[in-house]
Amino acid sequence: MNNKEKRGKQIKNEDINNMNLRIKNVSKWKTMRYLDKVEENANKRRYEDSIIKTKEWLKHLKFEKLANRSYDNQSEAWE
């Protein structure tokens, strides 16, 4: 094997290694992006659930205040 063939083989191996590295980096990037999207969706669902729970809590609290207010008005009327 002469120097030209060795050099050509070495360049080919470097190209293959470079391509493998690029494929690895792209797949890692896509995986990270996918995981970020999954996490983003989970955070969005958690946020929406929190809003729903808060609205229900406020509605329940409002009804309690109205019930207590009417009960207080009735007790004052009896006195």
Buried (B, 14 or more C-beta within 10 A) or exposed (E): EEEEEEEEEEEEEEEEEEEEEEEEEEEEEEEEEEEEEEEEEEEEEEEEEEEEEEEEEEEEEEEEEEEEEEEEEEEEEEE
